[in-house]
Amino acid sequence: MAGAKNSALKLMAATVLAPGRHTLRNVPRIADVTLMAELLDRMGATVSRRSDDPDVLTIDVPDLMDPEAPYDLVEKMRASIVVLGPLLARFGEARVSVPGGDDFGNRPIDMHLRGLEDLGATFTTSHGVIEGRAERLLGARVLLEYPSVGATENLLLAAVTAKGTTVIDNAAREPEIADLAAFLTTMGAEVSGGGGSTITVEGVERLHPGEHTVVPDRIEAATYLAAVGMAGGSIAVEGARVDHMEMLLDRLSAMGLRVDDGGDRLWATAPGPTERLVSVDVSTLPYPGVATDYKPLLVALLSVADGVGILTENVFAGRFRYIPELVRMGADIRVEGHHAVVRGVEALSGAPVRAPDIRAGAALVVAGLAAEGETVVADAHHVARGYQDLVGNLARLGADVALGSAVGET
């Protein structure tokens, strides 16, 4: 398993907090990591992969940096907003363009800014640029109105060198938050409760460079589980963490996918060739609930399951924009508000479709594995943003899949 995209990007941003050479292992070779490396390079750091081990990233952070994240990079990747906290903490100022990335509908960053204001920062926004200042951040209790992952990360990164104690209540509990807290600890931060609903940070005067291994990517693991559910057969996913995917595995098991914990790997077996998956109802929720990133994969699975399943999206209102593409492949799906009603069909049919974002693109590729005929997935560059060699891995599992110059084909 490659390292988690949603962790690696934040760990890279965390290196801004301390000058010197940082080492990150198990960093996925994906487009979003390249974008974050370009952003850090633009600010003055030097990012490189080790020639003898390309999964190891070294980041040399200088004493002086340009505390600005420019629009041409930020608009391509929403995760870049997480440089706001460390820039304020280390330099007392930050200029960050309003972020872009995948289009899931409205995803305001108000909670990021309000939380940082609680620590003493001030902000102005004009011409699409957020400018923040803070002579010295001060520890405070911050109560998040929603367990936002990005807001929790920005606050954690800002608080580690703030004067005094910071308590983040209703913090996001995702495994990637715990991973970030662990890395900050190797840098000399004093963090307790990372991965829990209350995180306590005792501010320190300064941090030093750190070394860390990125946690495995649970969304990538789920993609391969969905692939075997769609195409049949068995799979062993090396390095997948069962304890990071418990609610998802519960839903997949209820659908008829047999999943076993092999310790350092996860085994999954689809129903027999004459059997179908069984429809279930699923709701997305903050961790430890079913992640919204899993949902396009679950919609694909339910599209060929026996019965009717209702999927409820409780995180991002606009995350049904891939459904018309599945309908083009013969899926029977009706959207009602934030619910998708999926009536399973016996088989999908190959068709030209378009990937609107990373996870939806992966779901369309997975759907193509079970479709009759050829499926051509356009805008496959979205998939490359979040997956390290998805096409090659599926091909090694026996899938008839190839990547064109601009189009992924299954």
VENLIN-V993202 format. One line per field, one symbol per residue. phi: phi as a letter, one per 20 degrees, with the letter a starting at -180 (. if undefined). psi: psi as a letter, one per 30 degrees, with the letter a starting at -180 (. if undefined). burial: + if it has 16 or more other ideal C-beta (glycine too) atoms within 10 Angstrom, else -. Layout:
# VENLIN-V993202
phi->???
psi->???
burial->???
This chain:
# VENLIN-V993202
phi->.fffgfdgfffffffgfbfpddcddlefecffffffffffgfepecdbeffebfedddcedefdceecdfffeffebffffffgfffffedmbbccfgfdnfednfcfdgfgffffffeoeccccblmceddbafbfcgbecdffbffffffffffffffdffnddcdelffdggfffffffffffeofdccngndfcddcefdfbdcgccadfffefffgfffffffffenncbddfnfeffecffffffffffoeecceenebcdccegffeddfdfceccebggefffffffgfffffffdeeoccdddedddfeedfefgfffgeofdccdcmeddeddfdfbecfafcceeaffffffffffffdefnedddelffgfffccelgffffffeofebbdefccedc
psi->kllkefeeeeeeeffffklaklkklhkkileeeeeeeeeeeeffljklkkefjffkkkjjklekljhkjlefeeffjffffffeeeeeeefglkjkkklbakjgakilgeeeeeeeeffglkkkkkhgkkkkkjekkkklkkjkfkikeeeeeeeeeeffglkakkkjkhlkgkffeeeeeeeeeffgljkkgkflfkkkkjklelllllklkkkljfeeeeeeeeeeeeflalkkjkfkjeffgeeeeeeeeffgkkkkjgdglkkkklllfglllkklkkkkllkgakkfffeeeeeeeffgljakkkkkjgdjeghgffefeeefggkjkkkjbgkkjjjkleklkklklkjfaeeeeeeeeeefefkkakkjjlhffeefffkjheeeeeeffgkiklkaefkkk.
burial->+++++++++++++++++++--+++-++++++++-+++-++--+-+-+-------+++++++---+-+++++-++-++++++++++++++++--++++-+-++-+--+-+-+++-++-++++-+-----++-+-+--++++-+-+--++++++++++++++++---+++-++++++++++++++++-+++-+-+++---+++-+---+-++-++++++++++++++++++++---+-+-++++-++-+++-++--+++-+-----++-++++----+++++-+++-++-++++++++++++++++++--+++-+-++--+++++-+++++++-+-+--+-+-+-++--+-++-+++++++++++++++++++---++++++-+++++++-++-++--+-+-+-+---++++
